[in-house]
């Protein structure tokens, strides 16, 4: 599969908005199933551009967005050396190296901004994502038992970190 990694721009907002909601609609991977408006999505991308911390996207040869990754730096001085990572890949393109390539772009970007540690939270049931994170050097820091209750089903939240 051929794809390229580049920063998602404001003109990609509709595609990014659609893909995030598509992953949310699966109801298995993202913490919240609440939707954000297209306007809020545009503001999110603009914010990331303003702080030189792009939302990275994987695009196929036709320019279709296949996946994204971003991180948000700690918002006060004592935790500004850390950043929280979030990502998603279109269902039919998982397991084809897109997540791995997105992770590489994110780590490189975080290092260039002086981030010392990336953190993430992943549901225990998401074994494929956990395997990718471990492959990329993340380690488990702890588990928050029964953190999510959705449609009367519980899922543990695994906290992971990577020192850069």
N, C-alpha and C positions, 0 to 999 in steps of 0.2 A: 504494500500500500504506500503510495506516495502522498506526502503531506509536508507542509512547512510550518514552522513555528514563528510567529511574529506577535507584536503587541496588538491587542484589540483596540481599535480606534472608535471614536464616537460614531462614525458612520457604520460601524459594525454592531451598534447597540441593539437593533431589532433581532439580529441573529443570536447575539449573546443572551438577550432577554428570553428568546424562544427556547434556546438550549437549556438554560438554567431551569426554566419552568418544566421542560420535558423531563429533566432528571428529577425534579421535585415531584412530578406526577407519578413517578415510579414508586414513591413513598417508602423507599428502602435505604437511601443513601445520604440525603441531606437532612440536617437536623430539623429544619422547619419546612412545612409544606405550604406556608403562606407565600403568596405571590407579591412581588414588588412591581411597581408601575414601570412602564418604559421610561418615563421621565426620571424616576429614581435610578434606573439602570444607567442612563446617560450621565447622571450626576456622579455615580459610582466610578464610571470609567474616567470622567474628567478629573475627579479627585486623585485617582491613581496616576494619571498623567502628570498632574500638578506636583506630586511628591516623587516623581521619577521612579515609581514602582508600578510598572504596567501590569495589566491583566493580560496574561499570555494566552494566545489561542493557537490551536492546531487547525490549519485550513487545508482542504484537499485542493487538487489542481483546478477545480472550478470555483474555488473561493468559498466553499461551504465550510462553516465552522463545525469541527468534529469534537472539540474538547477545549477546556479552559483550565487555567490555574492562576491563583493570585495569592498574595499574602498581605496581611495588615499588621503593621508595626505596632508594638505596644504604645499606648497613647499617653504615657507620662514617663518622665525621665528614668525612673528606676527600672522600668521594663522595656525601654526603647531599644535595647539590644536584642530583643526577641521579636518574633513575628509569628502570627497564626496563619497557617496555610489552608486553602480550600481549593477543591478541584472537582471536575466532572468530565466524563467522556460520553458521547452519544452511544446509546446501548449497542447498536449494531457494529460499532467500531472498537469495542473493548477487546483487550487481549491482542492488539496488533502493534504495540509499541508506542502508541500515542501518549498514554499516561507517563511512561518512562521518559520520553522526549520532553514533555511538558515539565516534569519534575527537574530534569537537567537544566532547562532554561530558568526555572524558578530559583534553584539553588545558586546558579551563576549570578542572577540578578540580585539575590539577597546578599551574597558575598560582596558584590560591588558596592552595595549600600551600607556595608559595615554591620550587617545583621550577624550576630554571633550564634543564634539558636533559632531554628524553625520548630514550631510546635503544631500539632494537629490533633483532632479528635475524630475517631472513626468508630462506627458501630461494630461490636464484636462479630456480628453476623456477616459483615462485609469482608469475607476471607480473602477475596482477590485483591482488594485495595490494601489490606494489611500485609499481604505477601509482597506487593509492590513496594510499600514503604520500607519494609525490612530489607528488601533487596537494595534499596537506595540508601541504606545505612541508618534509618530511623530505629529507635529502640522504644520498648514499652516502658512508660514511666508509672503507670497505674491504671486501675480499672474502676470506673464509677458504676457500681452495680445498679441494674434496673433504672438507668438514667432516663430512658425513653419509654413511655407507655403510649402506644399507638394502636387503636382498634383492639384494646384489651390484651395486647401482646407487649411484653417487656423486651428490651435489648440493653445490654451493657454498653458503656461508652469506654473505649480504650484510648488513653492519653498517650501520645507518642512524641518523641523529640529527636532532633538531629543537631549536634553541635557542628558549626561550620568552621 
